[in-house]
Amino acid sequence: MSLAASLINTAHQFRLGHEAEASLLLRQCIDEIEKDHPEIIQQSEFGQILSPMLQAQERQDWLALADYLEYELPQLF
């Protein structure tokens, strides 16, 4: 499965209310980004997306987090 597909799948899991499973998938996606796409982490756009993503996760705003995963983050790849 491509990284973009994994991000979208993770977003769908958050939207379905499967927070535990989605959180594990999110960790796997982040690990893959760190391993296979280190140049993405250096982009300012990544930081601009990551910060509100983490804030959404802290607020347990799963729909906002899912939107970032499905629509914002894949555009960097």
mmCIF file of the N, C-alpha and C atoms, coordinates in Angstrom:
data_MODEL
# 
_entry.id   MODEL 
# 
loop_
_atom_site.group_PDB 
_atom_site.id 
_atom_site.type_symbol 
_atom_site.label_atom_id 
_atom_site.label_alt_id 
_atom_site.label_comp_id 
_atom_site.label_asym_id 
_atom_site.label_entity_id 
_atom_site.label_seq_id 
_atom_site.pdbx_PDB_ins_code 
_atom_site.Cartn_x 
_atom_site.Cartn_y 
_atom_site.Cartn_z 
_atom_site.occupancy 
_atom_site.B_iso_or_equiv 
_atom_site.pdbx_formal_charge 
_atom_site.auth_seq_id 
_atom_site.auth_comp_id 
_atom_site.auth_asym_id 
_atom_site.auth_atom_id 
_atom_site.pdbx_PDB_model_num 
ATOM 1   N N  . MET A 1 1  ? 0.853   -1.173 0.000  1.00 0.00 ? 1  MET A N  1 
ATOM 2   C CA . MET A 1 1  ? 0.000   0.000  0.000  1.00 0.00 ? 1  MET A CA 1 
ATOM 3   C C  . MET A 1 1  ? 0.901   1.239  0.000  1.00 0.00 ? 1  MET A C  1 
ATOM 4   N N  . SER A 1 2  ? 0.568   2.207  -0.825 1.00 0.00 ? 2  SER A N  1 
ATOM 5   C CA . SER A 1 2  ? 1.356   3.437  -0.885 1.00 0.00 ? 2  SER A CA 1 
ATOM 6   C C  . SER A 1 2  ? 1.161   4.252  0.389  1.00 0.00 ? 2  SER A C  1 
ATOM 7   N N  . LEU A 1 3  ? 2.061   5.181  0.610  1.00 0.00 ? 3  LEU A N  1 
ATOM 8   C CA . LEU A 1 3  ? 1.955   6.032  1.794  1.00 0.00 ? 3  LEU A CA 1 
ATOM 9   C C  . LEU A 1 3  ? 0.672   6.858  1.754  1.00 0.00 ? 3  LEU A C  1 
ATOM 10  N N  . ALA A 1 4  ? 0.345   7.400  0.595  1.00 0.00 ? 4  ALA A N  1 
ATOM 11  C CA . ALA A 1 4  ? -0.887  8.188  0.470  1.00 0.00 ? 4  ALA A CA 1 
ATOM 12  C C  . ALA A 1 4  ? -2.104  7.332  0.808  1.00 0.00 ? 4  ALA A C  1 
ATOM 13  N N  . ALA A 1 5  ? -2.134  6.103  0.325  1.00 0.00 ? 5  ALA A N  1 
ATOM 14  C CA . ALA A 1 5  ? -3.248  5.196  0.632  1.00 0.00 ? 5  ALA A CA 1 
ATOM 15  C C  . ALA A 1 5  ? -3.283  4.873  2.121  1.00 0.00 ? 5  ALA A C  1 
ATOM 16  N N  . SER A 1 6  ? -2.125  4.717  2.730  1.00 0.00 ? 6  SER A N  1 
ATOM 17  C CA . SER A 1 6  ? -2.070  4.446  4.172  1.00 0.00 ? 6  SER A CA 1 
ATOM 18  C C  . SER A 1 6  ? -2.598  5.630  4.972  1.00 0.00 ? 6  SER A C  1 
ATOM 19  N N  . LEU A 1 7  ? -2.251  6.846  4.546  1.00 0.00 ? 7  LEU A N  1 
ATOM 20  C CA . LEU A 1 7  ? -2.751  8.039  5.233  1.00 0.00 ? 7  LEU A CA 1 
ATOM 21  C C  . LEU A 1 7  ? -4.270  8.135  5.116  1.00 0.00 ? 7  LEU A C  1 
ATOM 22  N N  . ILE A 1 8  ? -4.788  7.848  3.931  1.00 0.00 ? 8  ILE A N  1 
ATOM 23  C CA . ILE A 1 8  ? -6.239  7.900  3.721  1.00 0.00 ? 8  ILE A CA 1 
ATOM 24  C C  . ILE A 1 8  ? -6.934  6.817  4.533  1.00 0.00 ? 8  ILE A C  1 
ATOM 25  N N  . ASN A 1 9  ? -6.369  5.626  4.575  1.00 0.00 ? 9  ASN A N  1 
ATOM 26  C CA . ASN A 1 9  ? -6.932  4.547  5.378  1.00 0.00 ? 9  ASN A CA 1 
ATOM 27  C C  . ASN A 1 9  ? -6.944  4.928  6.860  1.00 0.00 ? 9  ASN A C  1 
ATOM 28  N N  . THR A 1 10 ? -5.874  5.541  7.318  1.00 0.00 ? 10 THR A N  1 
ATOM 29  C CA . THR A 1 10 ? -5.805  5.990  8.708  1.00 0.00 ? 10 THR A CA 1 
ATOM 30  C C  . THR A 1 10 ? -6.881  7.033  8.978  1.00 0.00 ? 10 THR A C  1 
ATOM 31  N N  . ALA A 1 11 ? -7.054  7.961  8.053  1.00 0.00 ? 11 ALA A N  1 
ATOM 32  C CA . ALA A 1 11 ? -8.094  8.983  8.196  1.00 0.00 ? 11 ALA A CA 1 
ATOM 33  C C  . ALA A 1 11 ? -9.470  8.341  8.304  1.00 0.00 ? 11 ALA A C  1 
ATOM 34  N N  . HIS A 1 12 ? -9.729  7.345  7.482  1.00 0.00 ? 12 HIS A N  1 
ATOM 35  C CA . HIS A 1 12 ? -11.033 6.670  7.523  1.00 0.00 ? 12 HIS A CA 1 
ATOM 36  C C  . HIS A 1 12 ? -11.246 5.975  8.866  1.00 0.00 ? 12 HIS A C  1 
ATOM 37  N N  . GLN A 1 13 ? -10.192 5.393  9.414  1.00 0.00 ? 13 GLN A N  1 
ATOM 38  C CA . GLN A 1 13 ? -10.321 4.735  10.720 1.00 0.00 ? 13 GLN A CA 1 
ATOM 39  C C  . GLN A 1 13 ? -10.663 5.753  11.808 1.00 0.00 ? 13 GLN A C  1 
ATOM 40  N N  . PHE A 1 14 ? -10.049 6.933  11.753 1.00 0.00 ? 14 PHE A N  1 
ATOM 41  C CA . PHE A 1 14 ? -10.398 7.986  12.717 1.00 0.00 ? 14 PHE A CA 1 
ATOM 42  C C  . PHE A 1 14 ? -11.853 8.400  12.544 1.00 0.00 ? 14 PHE A C  1 
ATOM 43  N N  . ARG A 1 15 ? -12.300 8.547  11.301 1.00 0.00 ? 15 ARG A N  1 
ATOM 44  C CA . ARG A 1 15 ? -13.689 8.968  11.055 1.00 0.00 ? 15 ARG A CA 1 
ATOM 45  C C  . ARG A 1 15 ? -14.699 7.922  11.526 1.00 0.00 ? 15 ARG A C  1 
ATOM 46  N N  . LEU A 1 16 ? -14.302 6.663  11.466 1.00 0.00 ? 16 LEU A N  1 
ATOM 47  C CA . LEU A 1 16 ? -15.195 5.587  11.907 1.00 0.00 ? 16 LEU A CA 1 
ATOM 48  C C  . LEU A 1 16 ? -15.202 5.418  13.423 1.00 0.00 ? 16 LEU A C  1 
ATOM 49  N N  . GLY A 1 17 ? -14.350 6.176  14.117 1.00 0.00 ? 17 GLY A N  1 
ATOM 50  C CA . GLY A 1 17 ? -14.319 6.093  15.573 1.00 0.00 ? 17 GLY A CA 1 
ATOM 51  C C  . GLY A 1 17 ? -13.391 5.025  16.112 1.00 0.00 ? 17 GLY A C  1 
ATOM 52  N N  . HIS A 1 18 ? -12.522 4.510  15.277 1.00 0.00 ? 18 HIS A N  1 
ATOM 53  C CA . HIS A 1 18 ? -11.566 3.483  15.701 1.00 0.00 ? 18 HIS A CA 1 
ATOM 54  C C  . HIS A 1 18 ? -10.243 4.157  16.069 1.00 0.00 ? 18 HIS A C  1 
ATOM 55  N N  . GLU A 1 19 ? -10.285 4.950  17.151 1.00 0.00 ? 19 GLU A N  1 
ATOM 56  C CA . GLU A 1 19 ? -9.130  5.769  17.506 1.00 0.00 ? 19 GLU A CA 1 
ATOM 57  C C  . GLU A 1 19 ? -7.885  4.950  17.826 1.00 0.00 ? 19 GLU A C  1 
ATOM 58  N N  . ALA A 1 20 ? -8.037  3.845  18.538 1.00 0.00 ? 20 ALA A N  1 
ATOM 59  C CA . ALA A 1 20 ? -6.871  3.039  18.930 1.00 0.00 ? 20 ALA A CA 1 
ATOM 60  C C  . ALA A 1 20 ? -6.170  2.475  17.695 1.00 0.00 ? 20 ALA A C  1 
ATOM 61  N N  . GLU A 1 21 ? -6.940  1.872  16.814 1.00 0.00 ? 21 GLU A N  1 
ATOM 62  C CA . GLU A 1 21 ? -6.359  1.311  15.592 1.00 0.00 ? 21 GLU A CA 1 
ATOM 63  C C  . GLU A 1 21 ? -5.767  2.416  14.720 1.00 0.00 ? 21 GLU A C  1 
ATOM 64  N N  . ALA A 1 22 ? -6.493  3.519  14.600 1.00 0.00 ? 22 ALA A N  1 
ATOM 65  C CA . ALA A 1 22 ? -6.019  4.628  13.771 1.00 0.00 ? 22 ALA A CA 1 
ATOM 66  C C  . ALA A 1 22 ? -4.730  5.224  14.331 1.00 0.00 ? 22 ALA A C  1 
ATOM 67  N N  . SER A 1 23 ? -4.617  5.292  15.643 1.00 0.00 ? 23 SER A N  1 
ATOM 68  C CA . SER A 1 23 ? -3.395  5.823  16.255 1.00 0.00 ? 23 SER A CA 1 
ATOM 69  C C  . SER A 1 23 ? -2.190  4.943  15.936 1.00 0.00 ? 23 SER A C  1 
ATOM 70  N N  . LEU A 1 24 ? -2.394  3.640  15.936 1.00 0.00 ? 24 LEU A N  1 
ATOM 71  C CA . LEU A 1 24 ? -1.308  2.727  15.559 1.00 0.00 ? 24 LEU A CA 1 
ATOM 72  C C  . LEU A 1 24 ? -0.928  2.912  14.092 1.00 0.00 ? 24 LEU A C  1 
ATOM 73  N N  . LEU A 1 25 ? -1.932  3.048  13.245 1.00 0.00 ? 25 LEU A N  1 
ATOM 74  C CA . LEU A 1 25 ? -1.671  3.268  11.822 1.00 0.00 ? 25 LEU A CA 1 
ATOM 75  C C  . LEU A 1 25 ? -0.954  4.597  11.597 1.00 0.00 ? 25 LEU A C  1 
ATOM 76  N N  . LEU A 1 26 ? -1.343  5.608  12.367 1.00 0.00 ? 26 LEU A N  1 
ATOM 77  C CA . LEU A 1 26 ? -0.697  6.913  12.250 1.00 0.00 ? 26 LEU A CA 1 
ATOM 78  C C  . LEU A 1 26 ? 0.781   6.808  12.601 1.00 0.00 ? 26 LEU A C  1 
ATOM 79  N N  . ARG A 1 27 ? 1.090   6.075  13.663 1.00 0.00 ? 27 ARG A N  1 
ATOM 80  C CA . ARG A 1 27 ? 2.490   5.882  14.054 1.00 0.00 ? 27 ARG A CA 1 
ATOM 81  C C  . ARG A 1 27 ? 3.272   5.192  12.932 1.00 0.00 ? 27 ARG A C  1 
ATOM 82  N N  . GLN A 1 28 ? 2.647   4.201  12.287 1.00 0.00 ? 28 GLN A N  1 
ATOM 83  C CA . GLN A 1 28 ? 3.298   3.507  11.176 1.00 0.00 ? 28 GLN A CA 1 
ATOM 84  C C  . GLN A 1 28 ? 3.543   4.459  10.001 1.00 0.00 ? 28 GLN A C  1 
ATOM 85  N N  . CYS A 1 29 ? 2.577   5.320  9.733  1.00 0.00 ? 29 CYS A N  1 
ATOM 86  C CA . CYS A 1 29 ? 2.738   6.294  8.647  1.00 0.00 ? 29 CYS A CA 1 
ATOM 87  C C  . CYS A 1 29 ? 3.883   7.255  8.952  1.00 0.00 ? 29 CYS A C  1 
ATOM 88  N N  . ILE A 1 30 ? 3.938   7.729  10.177 1.00 0.00 ? 30 ILE A N  1 
ATOM 89  C CA . ILE A 1 30 ? 5.006   8.653  10.559 1.00 0.00 ? 30 ILE A CA 1 
ATOM 90  C C  . ILE A 1 30 ? 6.363   7.964  10.470 1.00 0.00 ? 30 ILE A C  1 
ATOM 91  N N  . ASP A 1 31 ? 6.426   6.710  10.920 1.00 0.00 ? 31 ASP A N  1 
ATOM 92  C CA . ASP A 1 31 ? 7.673   5.948  10.802 1.00 0.00 ? 31 ASP A CA 1 
ATOM 93  C C  . ASP A 1 31 ? 8.100   5.823  9.342  1.00 0.00 ? 31 ASP A C  1 
ATOM 94  N N  . GLU A 1 32 ? 7.135   5.567  8.465  1.00 0.00 ? 32 GLU A N  1 
ATOM 95  C CA . GLU A 1 32 ? 7.442   5.432  7.034  1.00 0.00 ? 32 GLU A CA 1 
ATOM 96  C C  . GLU A 1 32 ? 7.927   6.755  6.448  1.00 0.00 ? 32 GLU A C  1 
ATOM 97  N N  . ILE A 1 33 ? 7.302   7.846  6.862  1.00 0.00 ? 33 ILE A N  1 
ATOM 98  C CA . ILE A 1 33 ? 7.748   9.160  6.387  1.00 0.00 ? 33 ILE A CA 1 
ATOM 99  C C  . ILE A 1 33 ? 9.187   9.410  6.828  1.00 0.00 ? 33 ILE A C  1 
ATOM 100 N N  . GLU A 1 34 ? 9.475   9.131  8.105  1.00 0.00 ? 34 GLU A N  1 
ATOM 101 C CA . GLU A 1 34 ? 10.832  9.345  8.621  1.00 0.00 ? 34 GLU A CA 1 
ATOM 102 C C  . GLU A 1 34 ? 11.853  8.483  7.886  1.00 0.00 ? 34 GLU A C  1 
ATOM 103 N N  . LYS A 1 35 ? 11.478  7.251  7.578  1.00 0.00 ? 35 LYS A N  1 
ATOM 104 C CA . LYS A 1 35 ? 12.409  6.306  6.950  1.00 0.00 ? 35 LYS A CA 1 
ATOM 105 C C  . LYS A 1 35 ? 12.578  6.554  5.453  1.00 0.00 ? 35 LYS A C  1 
ATOM 106 N N  . ASP A 1 36 ? 11.457  6.674  4.751  1.00 0.00 ? 36 ASP A N  1 
ATOM 107 C CA . ASP A 1 36 ? 11.496  6.707  3.286  1.00 0.00 ? 36 ASP A CA 1 
ATOM 108 C C  . ASP A 1 36 ? 11.437  8.106  2.674  1.00 0.00 ? 36 ASP A C  1 
ATOM 109 N N  . HIS A 1 37 ? 11.027  9.097  3.455  1.00 0.00 ? 37 HIS A N  1 
ATOM 110 C CA . HIS A 1 37 ? 10.860  10.454 2.917  1.00 0.00 ? 37 HIS A CA 1 
ATOM 111 C C  . HIS A 1 37 ? 11.426  11.504 3.870  1.00 0.00 ? 37 HIS A C  1 
ATOM 112 N N  . PRO A 1 38 ? 12.688  11.377 4.273  1.00 0.00 ? 38 PRO A N  1 
ATOM 113 C CA . PRO A 1 38 ? 13.230  12.347 5.240  1.00 0.00 ? 38 PRO A CA 1 
ATOM 114 C C  . PRO A 1 38 ? 13.238  13.778 4.706  1.00 0.00 ? 38 PRO A C  1 
ATOM 115 N N  . GLU A 1 39 ? 13.253  13.932 3.388  1.00 0.00 ? 39 GLU A N  1 
ATOM 116 C CA . GLU A 1 39 ? 13.249  15.278 2.814  1.00 0.00 ? 39 GLU A CA 1 
ATOM 117 C C  . GLU A 1 39 ? 11.943  16.009 3.099  1.00 0.00 ? 39 GLU A C  1 
ATOM 118 N N  . ILE A 1 40 ? 10.860  15.266 3.246  1.00 0.00 ? 40 ILE A N  1 
ATOM 119 C CA . ILE A 1 40 ? 9.555   15.867 3.539  1.00 0.00 ? 40 ILE A CA 1 
ATOM 120 C C  . ILE A 1 40 ? 9.579   16.541 4.904  1.00 0.00 ? 40 ILE A C  1 
ATOM 121 N N  . ILE A 1 41 ? 10.227  15.905 5.860  1.00 0.00 ? 41 ILE A N  1 
ATOM 122 C CA . ILE A 1 41 ? 10.280  16.429 7.226  1.00 0.00 ? 41 ILE A CA 1 
ATOM 123 C C  . ILE A 1 41 ? 10.978  17.784 7.250  1.00 0.00 ? 41 ILE A C  1 
ATOM 124 N N  . GLN A 1 42 ? 11.900  18.014 6.332  1.00 0.00 ? 42 GLN A N  1 
ATOM 125 C CA . GLN A 1 42 ? 12.647  19.273 6.281  1.00 0.00 ? 42 GLN A CA 1 
ATOM 126 C C  . GLN A 1 42 ? 11.831  20.418 5.675  1.00 0.00 ? 42 GLN A C  1 
ATOM 127 N N  . GLN A 1 43 ? 10.741  20.101 5.002  1.00 0.00 ? 43 GLN A N  1 
ATOM 128 C CA . GLN A 1 43 ? 9.930   21.138 4.361  1.00 0.00 ? 43 GLN A CA 1 
ATOM 129 C C  . GLN A 1 43 ? 9.133   21.918 5.405  1.00 0.00 ? 43 GLN A C  1 
ATOM 130 N N  . SER A 1 44 ? 9.063   23.222 5.219  1.00 0.00 ? 44 SER A N  1 
ATOM 131 C CA . SER A 1 44 ? 8.292   24.048 6.157  1.00 0.00 ? 44 SER A CA 1 
ATOM 132 C C  . SER A 1 44 ? 6.808   23.682 6.115  1.00 0.00 ? 44 SER A C  1 
ATOM 133 N N  . GLU A 1 45 ? 6.332   23.235 4.952  1.00 0.00 ? 45 GLU A N  1 
ATOM 134 C CA . GLU A 1 45 ? 4.921   22.855 4.833  1.00 0.00 ? 45 GLU A CA 1 
ATOM 135 C C  . GLU A 1 45 ? 4.583   21.688 5.758  1.00 0.00 ? 45 GLU A C  1 
ATOM 136 N N  . PHE A 1 46 ? 5.539   20.785 5.950  1.00 0.00 ? 46 PHE A N  1 
ATOM 137 C CA . PHE A 1 46 ? 5.308   19.645 6.833  1.00 0.00 ? 46 PHE A CA 1 
ATOM 138 C C  . PHE A 1 46 ? 5.070   20.135 8.258  1.00 0.00 ? 46 PHE A C  1 
ATOM 139 N N  . GLY A 1 47 ? 5.895   21.053 8.720  1.00 0.00 ? 47 GLY A N  1 
ATOM 140 C CA . GLY A 1 47 ? 5.722   21.610 10.062 1.00 0.00 ? 47 GLY A CA 1 
ATOM 141 C C  . GLY A 1 47 ? 4.415   22.364 10.205 1.00 0.00 ? 47 GLY A C  1 
ATOM 142 N N  . GLN A 1 48 ? 4.009   23.045 9.134  1.00 0.00 ? 48 GLN A N  1 
ATOM 143 C CA . GLN A 1 48 ? 2.758   23.795 9.163  1.00 0.00 ? 48 GLN A CA 1 
ATOM 144 C C  . GLN A 1 48 ? 1.549   22.873 9.235  1.00 0.00 ? 48 GLN A C  1 
ATOM 145 N N  . ILE A 1 49 ? 1.694   21.658 8.757  1.00 0.00 ? 49 ILE A N  1 
ATOM 146 C CA . ILE A 1 49 ? 0.610   20.675 8.833  1.00 0.00 ? 49 ILE A CA 1 
ATOM 147 C C  . ILE A 1 49 ? 0.709   19.878 10.127 1.00 0.00 ? 49 ILE A C  1 
ATOM 148 N N  . LEU A 1 50 ? 1.926   19.524 10.525 1.00 0.00 ? 50 LEU A N  1 
ATOM 149 C CA . LEU A 1 50 ? 2.115   18.668 11.695 1.00 0.00 ? 50 LEU A CA 1 
ATOM 150 C C  . LEU A 1 50 ? 1.618   19.320 12.980 1.00 0.00 ? 50 LEU A C  1 
ATOM 151 N N  . SER A 1 51 ? 1.902   20.587 13.167 1.00 0.00 ? 51 SER A N  1 
ATOM 152 C CA . SER A 1 51 ? 1.502   21.260 14.401 1.00 0.00 ? 51 SER A CA 1 
ATOM 153 C C  . SER A 1 51 ? -0.013  21.219 14.620 1.00 0.00 ? 51 SER A C  1 
ATOM 154 N N  . PRO A 1 52 ? -0.831  21.635 13.648 1.00 0.00 ? 52 PRO A N  1 
ATOM 155 C CA . PRO A 1 52 ? -2.279  21.541 13.869 1.00 0.00 ? 52 PRO A CA 1 
ATOM 156 C C  . PRO A 1 52 ? -2.787  20.096 13.953 1.00 0.00 ? 52 PRO A C  1 
ATOM 157 N N  . MET A 1 53 ? -2.078  19.174 13.294 1.00 0.00 ? 53 MET A N  1 
ATOM 158 C CA . MET A 1 53 ? -2.461  17.755 13.419 1.00 0.00 ? 53 MET A CA 1 
ATOM 159 C C  . MET A 1 53 ? -2.310  17.296 14.866 1.00 0.00 ? 53 MET A C  1 
ATOM 160 N N  . LEU A 1 54 ? -1.180  17.631 15.474 1.00 0.00 ? 54 LEU A N  1 
ATOM 161 C CA . LEU A 1 54 ? -0.937  17.232 16.860 1.00 0.00 ? 54 LEU A CA 1 
ATOM 162 C C  . LEU A 1 54 ? -1.912  17.917 17.808 1.00 0.00 ? 54 LEU A C  1 
ATOM 163 N N  . GLN A 1 55 ? -2.250  19.166 17.522 1.00 0.00 ? 55 GLN A N  1 
ATOM 164 C CA . GLN A 1 55 ? -3.238  19.873 18.335 1.00 0.00 ? 55 GLN A CA 1 
ATOM 165 C C  . GLN A 1 55 ? -4.603  19.199 18.229 1.00 0.00 ? 55 GLN A C  1 
ATOM 166 N N  . ALA A 1 56 ? -4.972  18.797 17.031 1.00 0.00 ? 56 ALA A N  1 
ATOM 167 C CA . ALA A 1 56 ? -6.247  18.090 16.842 1.00 0.00 ? 56 ALA A CA 1 
ATOM 168 C C  . ALA A 1 56 ? -6.243  16.776 17.608 1.00 0.00 ? 56 ALA A C  1 
ATOM 169 N N  . GLN A 1 57 ? -5.113  16.075 17.582 1.00 0.00 ? 57 GLN A N  1 
ATOM 170 C CA . GLN A 1 57 ? -5.018  14.807 18.308 1.00 0.00 ? 57 GLN A CA 1 
ATOM 171 C C  . GLN A 1 57 ? -5.141  15.040 19.814 1.00 0.00 ? 57 GLN A C  1 
ATOM 172 N N  . GLU A 1 58 ? -4.507  16.081 20.337 1.00 0.00 ? 58 GLU A N  1 
ATOM 173 C CA . GLU A 1 58 ? -4.602  16.391 21.765 1.00 0.00 ? 58 GLU A CA 1 
ATOM 174 C C  . GLU A 1 58 ? -6.034  16.717 22.168 1.00 0.00 ? 58 GLU A C  1 
ATOM 175 N N  . ARG A 1 59 ? -6.766  17.407 21.289 1.00 0.00 ? 59 ARG A N  1 
ATOM 176 C CA . ARG A 1 59 ? -8.167  17.751 21.564 1.00 0.00 ? 59 ARG A CA 1 
ATOM 177 C C  . ARG A 1 59 ? -9.112  16.579 21.315 1.00 0.00 ? 59 ARG A C  1 
ATOM 178 N N  . GLN A 1 60 ? -8.557  15.504 20.799 1.00 0.00 ? 60 GLN A N  1 
ATOM 179 C CA . GLN A 1 60 ? -9.336  14.342 20.375 1.00 0.00 ? 60 GLN A CA 1 
ATOM 180 C C  . GLN A 1 60 ? -10.366 14.732 19.317 1.00 0.00 ? 60 GLN A C  1 
ATOM 181 N N  . ASP A 1 61 ? -9.946  15.639 18.456 1.00 0.00 ? 61 ASP A N  1 
ATOM 182 C CA . ASP A 1 61 ? -10.763 16.076 17.326 1.00 0.00 ? 61 ASP A CA 1 
ATOM 183 C C  . ASP A 1 61 ? -10.386 15.198 16.137 1.00 0.00 ? 61 ASP A C  1 
ATOM 184 N N  . TRP A 1 62 ? -10.964 14.003 16.133 1.00 0.00 ? 62 TRP A N  1 
ATOM 185 C CA . TRP A 1 62 ? -10.569 12.990 15.155 1.00 0.00 ? 62 TRP A CA 1 
ATOM 186 C C  . TRP A 1 62 ? -10.936 13.378 13.729 1.00 0.00 ? 62 TRP A C  1 
ATOM 187 N N  . LEU A 1 63 ? -12.012 14.131 13.565 1.00 0.00 ? 63 LEU A N  1 
ATOM 188 C CA . LEU A 1 63 ? -12.414 14.534 12.213 1.00 0.00 ? 63 LEU A CA 1 
ATOM 189 C C  . LEU A 1 63 ? -11.427 15.536 11.623 1.00 0.00 ? 63 LEU A C  1 
ATOM 190 N N  . ALA A 1 64 ? -10.974 16.477 12.433 1.00 0.00 ? 64 ALA A N  1 
ATOM 191 C CA . ALA A 1 64 ? -9.970  17.433 11.951 1.00 0.00 ? 64 ALA A CA 1 
ATOM 192 C C  . ALA A 1 64 ? -8.671  16.708 11.626 1.00 0.00 ? 64 ALA A C  1 
ATOM 193 N N  . LEU A 1 65 ? -8.265  15.799 12.497 1.00 0.00 ? 65 LEU A N  1 
ATOM 194 C CA . LEU A 1 65 ? -7.046  15.030 12.254 1.00 0.00 ? 65 LEU A CA 1 
ATOM 195 C C  . LEU A 1 65 ? -7.180  14.224 10.963 1.00 0.00 ? 65 LEU A C  1 
ATOM 196 N N  . ALA A 1 66 ? -8.333  13.610 10.767 1.00 0.00 ? 66 ALA A N  1 
ATOM 197 C CA . ALA A 1 66 ? -8.577  12.834 9.547  1.00 0.00 ? 66 ALA A CA 1 
ATOM 198 C C  . ALA A 1 66 ? -8.489  13.719 8.307  1.00 0.00 ? 66 ALA A C  1 
ATOM 199 N N  . ASP A 1 67 ? -9.006  14.933 8.396  1.00 0.00 ? 67 ASP A N  1 
ATOM 200 C CA . ASP A 1 67 ? -8.926  15.850 7.255  1.00 0.00 ? 67 ASP A CA 1 
ATOM 201 C C  . ASP A 1 67 ? -7.475  16.165 6.900  1.00 0.00 ? 67 ASP A C  1 
ATOM 202 N N  . TYR A 1 68 ? -6.649  16.418 7.911  1.00 0.00 ? 68 TYR A N  1 
ATOM 203 C CA . TYR A 1 68 ? -5.228  16.674 7.646  1.00 0.00 ? 68 TYR A CA 1 
ATOM 204 C C  . TYR A 1 68 ? -4.574  15.458 6.999  1.00 0.00 ? 68 TYR A C  1 
ATOM 205 N N  . LEU A 1 69 ? -4.897  14.277 7.494  1.00 0.00 ? 69 LEU A N  1 
ATOM 206 C CA . LEU A 1 69 ? -4.289  13.053 6.972  1.00 0.00 ? 69 LEU A CA 1 
ATOM 207 C C  . LEU A 1 69 ? -4.713  12.767 5.538  1.00 0.00 ? 69 LEU A C  1 
ATOM 208 N N  . GLU A 1 70 ? -5.963  13.045 5.236  1.00 0.00 ? 70 GLU A N  1 
ATOM 209 C CA . GLU A 1 70 ? -6.476  12.689 3.911  1.00 0.00 ? 70 GLU A CA 1 
ATOM 210 C C  . GLU A 1 70 ? -6.233  13.768 2.854  1.00 0.00 ? 70 GLU A C  1 
ATOM 211 N N  . TYR A 1 71 ? -6.324  15.027 3.256  1.00 0.00 ? 71 TYR A N  1 
ATOM 212 C CA . TYR A 1 71 ? -6.297  16.091 2.256  1.00 0.00 ? 71 TYR A CA 1 
ATOM 213 C C  . TYR A 1 71 ? -5.030  16.941 2.256  1.00 0.00 ? 71 TYR A C  1 
ATOM 214 N N  . GLU A 1 72 ? -4.419  17.153 3.407  1.00 0.00 ? 72 GLU A N  1 
ATOM 215 C CA . GLU A 1 72 ? -3.262  18.044 3.479  1.00 0.00 ? 72 GLU A CA 1 
ATOM 216 C C  . GLU A 1 72 ? -1.935  17.302 3.323  1.00 0.00 ? 72 GLU A C  1 
ATOM 217 N N  . LEU A 1 73 ? -1.721  16.299 4.145  1.00 0.00 ? 73 LEU A N  1 
ATOM 218 C CA . LEU A 1 73 ? -0.432  15.609 4.169  1.00 0.00 ? 73 LEU A CA 1 
ATOM 219 C C  . LEU A 1 73 ? -0.087  14.914 2.851  1.00 0.00 ? 73 LEU A C  1 
ATOM 220 N N  . PRO A 1 74 ? -1.011  14.211 2.193  1.00 0.00 ? 74 PRO A N  1 
ATOM 221 C CA . PRO A 1 74 ? -0.647  13.536 0.933  1.00 0.00 ? 74 PRO A CA 1 
ATOM 222 C C  . PRO A 1 74 ? -0.178  14.490 -0.168 1.00 0.00 ? 74 PRO A C  1 
ATOM 223 N N  . GLN A 1 75 ? -0.552  15.751 -0.094 1.00 0.00 ? 75 GLN A N  1 
ATOM 224 C CA . GLN A 1 75 ? -0.129  16.710 -1.119 1.00 0.00 ? 75 GLN A CA 1 
ATOM 225 C C  . GLN A 1 75 ? 1.377   16.964 -1.091 1.00 0.00 ? 75 GLN A C  1 
ATOM 226 N N  . LEU A 1 76 ? 2.033   16.614 0.013  1.00 0.00 ? 76 LEU A N  1 
ATOM 227 C CA . LEU A 1 76 ? 3.477   16.818 0.122  1.00 0.00 ? 76 LEU A CA 1 
ATOM 228 C C  . LEU A 1 76 ? 4.270   15.742 -0.603 1.00 0.00 ? 76 LEU A C  1 
ATOM 229 N N  . PHE A 1 77 ? 3.613   14.654 -1.000 1.00 0.00 ? 77 PHE A N  1 
ATOM 230 C CA . PHE A 1 77 ? 4.323   13.529 -1.614 1.00 0.00 ? 77 PHE A CA 1 
ATOM 231 C C  . PHE A 1 77 ? 4.132   13.505 -3.119 1.00 0.00 ? 77 PHE A C  1 
# 
